[in-house]
Amino acid sequence: MKSARIPRVWIEIELTTEQTPIELPKRTAHHLLTVLRTDEGSQIELFNGDGNNYRAVLERQGKKLLASVQSISPNNTESSLQCTLVQSISRGDRMDTSVQKCVELGVTHIQPVYSKHSIPVLKGSRAERKHEHWQAIAISAAEQSGRSVVPDVFMPQPLNQWLKETWQQAMQTGAQGWVLDPLSEQSLNSHKIQRTQKQMILIGPETGLEPNEIEAATRSGFTSVRFGVRILRTETAGPAVLTALQTLAGDLLA
């Protein structure tokens, strides 16, 4: 009989086998005790982004739930292919799906951008809350998929600003950029993926990028490619292209 999977928990502190038991956050403790029905003496796995897994045992101290680290082991689940998803912010839970699935597939970073047909620009506390929401989804997806590094979800910014600033810097270090265009005569498979260089995937919102936005991306150094003969939904396109890159040059078939 297959044993139950050990729960994995993200925690933003330095971890060692010699430290005193760690008090887990209330939300984490509630999830472990109420949802997963763990209790004192149960084993969990902690990770903090340093590439290791920390096996720990739970302890109860009144209403507090503590974790005592027992052992450390390296976690080799990070892809050798560095990929950034540049996703035009879609409506509803579509953006959530893009973040979740791309983290599971090994994305390194996620950059939400505003394009003509994306959601309106969020400001102030609304932008902060949305950013925190996406980062929380990335943490949850890393926990579930066995990763020990949580990809950064950056603060949203206008697409044209990202192209002029971040992309130009990345391109100078040899990064490759791909933008989906159903009218392109080139396929992704017709290009050589540089395994040692960063890969940038630009995806439009529900109704796609405007022709002038695709043109701006290609003028700045992106390569426009079609992706098969069918039109993909925005929440499907990012994970699909990432899957193709991981298959052609990453570790998906490892």
C-alpha atoms as one frame of an Amber mdcrd trajectory, in Angstrom:
protein
   0.000   0.000   0.000   1.345   3.405  -0.995   2.070   5.700   1.965   0.602
   9.184   2.169   2.758  11.996   0.828   4.574  14.047   3.441   3.180  17.635
   3.541   5.555  20.355   2.328   5.603  23.832   3.866   7.262  27.043   2.658
   8.788  29.147   5.440  10.856  32.304   5.013  13.549  31.777   7.651  16.994
  30.215   7.771  16.793  26.553   8.720  19.286  24.262  10.462  19.147  21.003
  12.391  20.474  22.731  15.516  17.860  25.445  15.973  15.082  25.336  18.521
  11.643  24.179  17.284  10.042  26.671  14.877   6.565  28.010  15.482   4.563
  27.611  12.296   2.286  30.452  11.111  -1.339  30.147  12.217  -2.635  29.635
   8.680  -0.090  26.881   8.049  -0.857  25.235  11.384  -4.593  25.320  10.664
  -4.070  23.726   7.253  -1.862  20.967   8.660  -4.119  20.176  11.603  -7.577
  20.707  10.146  -7.252  19.995   6.424  -4.440  17.441   6.301  -5.219  16.015
   9.761  -1.604  15.833  10.879  -0.774  15.965  14.577   2.083  15.841  17.035
   4.760  13.415  15.891   3.836  13.706  12.202   6.598  14.416   9.695   6.560
  17.391   7.337   9.037  18.853   4.868  10.078  22.499   5.132  11.776  24.561
   2.416  12.911  28.176   2.298  14.271  28.747  -1.197  17.873  27.655  -0.632
  17.441  24.492  -2.708  17.208  22.077   0.230  14.456  20.075   1.872  14.278
  20.044   5.673  12.560  17.042   7.216  10.859  18.053  10.476   8.612  16.584
  13.161   5.556  18.403  14.506   5.137  19.260  18.173   2.151  20.762  20.014
   2.664  23.517  22.568  -0.721  24.659  23.748  -2.384  26.254  20.722   0.937
  26.534  18.923   2.230  24.065  16.342   6.004  23.719  16.249   8.338  22.004
  13.772  11.651  20.497  14.859  14.124  20.064  11.962  15.660  16.582  11.920
  17.605  16.359   8.658  18.601  18.275   5.521  18.788  16.984   1.960  19.453
  18.735  -1.373  16.497  19.037  -3.723  17.361  18.832  -7.423  13.976  19.750
  -8.872  14.949  23.100 -10.416  15.165  23.177 -14.187  18.461  24.002 -15.852
  16.478  26.110 -18.337  15.731  29.572 -16.954  12.336  30.720 -18.217  10.385
  33.886 -17.469   6.661  34.072 -18.234   5.679  37.599 -19.303   1.914  37.334
 -19.002  -0.603  40.015 -19.958  -2.945  40.131 -16.990  -6.179  38.355 -17.808
  -9.534  38.612 -16.076 -11.053  36.343 -13.457  -9.019  33.369 -12.328  -7.215
  32.866 -15.642  -4.100  34.623 -14.357  -4.168  32.393 -11.270  -4.173  29.325
 -13.528  -1.235  30.629 -15.583   0.826  31.268 -12.449   0.000  27.914 -10.864
   0.651  25.735 -13.902   3.846  27.514 -14.969   5.310  27.143 -11.472   4.544
  23.415 -11.621   6.317  23.262 -15.002   9.487  24.905 -13.690   9.210  28.602
 -14.580  11.915  30.758 -12.975  10.133  34.135 -12.845   6.704  35.549 -13.678
   6.220  39.118 -14.876   2.596  40.323 -15.102   2.201  43.119 -17.653  -0.536
  45.484 -18.767  -1.331  45.430 -22.481  -4.162  47.035 -24.434  -6.672  44.246
 -23.765  -5.511  43.228 -20.292  -7.283  44.297 -17.115  -7.105  48.026 -16.298
  -4.027  49.202 -14.414  -4.253  48.451 -10.697  -2.968  51.083  -8.305  -1.912
  51.333  -4.688  -3.222  48.739  -2.273  -5.201  46.928  -5.000  -1.995  46.256
  -6.924  -0.241  45.120  -3.743  -3.044  42.720  -2.813  -3.161  41.223  -6.289
   0.611  40.810  -6.321   0.532  39.084  -2.913  -2.272  36.828  -4.166  -0.243
  35.670  -7.177   2.860  35.121  -5.050   0.809  32.999  -2.631  -0.352  30.865
  -5.573   3.281  30.426  -6.628   4.187  29.297  -3.097   1.329  26.791  -3.019
   2.278  25.426  -6.446   5.924  25.045  -5.380   4.805  23.153  -2.264   2.626
  20.821  -4.310   5.106  20.205  -7.133   8.074  19.413  -4.917  10.143  22.497
  -5.735  12.396  24.013  -3.093  12.654  27.402  -4.810   9.597  29.640  -5.172
   9.617  31.661  -8.411   9.331  35.417  -7.943   6.138  37.007  -9.213   7.123
  40.598  -9.943   4.948  43.659  -9.557   2.855  44.366 -12.671   4.074  46.988
 -15.125   3.104  48.229 -18.595   4.322  46.007 -21.424   6.069  48.858 -23.249
   7.961  49.793 -20.077   9.061  46.192 -19.544  10.256  45.941 -23.150  12.287
  49.142 -22.881  13.858  48.374 -19.519  13.997  44.784 -18.257  13.932  43.083
 -21.646  16.700  45.255 -23.062  18.940  44.364 -20.132  18.146  40.647 -20.485
  18.738  40.709 -24.248  22.207  42.173 -23.717  23.109  39.019 -21.773  21.873
  36.791 -24.601  18.283  36.106 -23.527  15.886  34.728 -26.126  12.360  36.097
 -26.349   9.314  34.426 -27.907   5.963  36.075 -28.575   2.999  34.061 -29.829
   1.546  35.269 -33.120  -0.966  33.054 -34.985  -0.006  34.839 -38.219   3.703
  34.108 -37.910   5.252  31.924 -40.598   7.750  30.498 -38.111   7.247  27.796
 -35.508   9.092  27.490 -32.225  10.594  24.212 -33.419  12.269  25.972 -36.365
  14.553  27.881 -33.998  17.457  26.703 -31.881  16.805  27.095 -28.168  19.948
  28.222 -26.368  19.920  26.061 -23.235  22.394  28.270 -21.374  20.489  31.499
 -22.044  17.403  32.886 -20.339  14.111  32.328 -22.147  11.313  34.918 -22.123
   7.749  33.941 -23.127   5.371  36.832 -23.930   1.677  35.895 -23.808  -1.293
  38.130 -24.572  -4.596  38.387 -22.635  -7.942  36.802 -23.615  -8.254  38.621
 -26.938  -4.538  38.533 -27.636  -1.913  41.171 -28.220  -2.571  43.928 -30.730
  -0.524  43.731 -33.977   1.358  46.886 -32.940   2.237  45.257 -29.588   3.614
  42.182 -31.358   5.501  44.497 -33.715   6.947  46.437 -30.767   8.101  43.169
 -29.199   9.739  41.937 -32.399  11.381  45.318 -33.021  12.904  45.119 -29.563
  14.340  41.649 -30.200  11.566  39.104 -29.627  10.896  36.400 -32.198   7.261
  35.911 -33.209   6.223  32.275 -33.528   3.012  30.417 -34.147   2.141  27.549
 -31.853   0.343  24.888 -33.825  -2.761  25.421 -35.931  -5.197  26.138 -33.112
  -5.732  29.277 -31.045  -4.978  28.709 -27.357  -6.659  30.423 -24.437  -4.425
  32.823 -22.545  -4.273  30.524 -19.509  -3.299  27.601 -21.768  -0.721  29.398
 -23.913   1.889  30.114 -21.237   2.007  26.575 -19.809   1.922  25.113 -23.337
   4.909  27.127 -24.592   6.801  26.484 -21.368   6.135  22.759 -21.815   7.523
  22.923 -25.350  10.664  24.760 -24.212  11.186  22.313 -21.357  10.784  19.434
 -23.808  13.123  20.889 -26.449  15.825  22.195 -24.122  14.876  21.600 -20.496
  14.244  18.679 -18.181  10.663  17.646 -18.900  11.746  14.355 -20.453  14.455
  13.695 -17.854
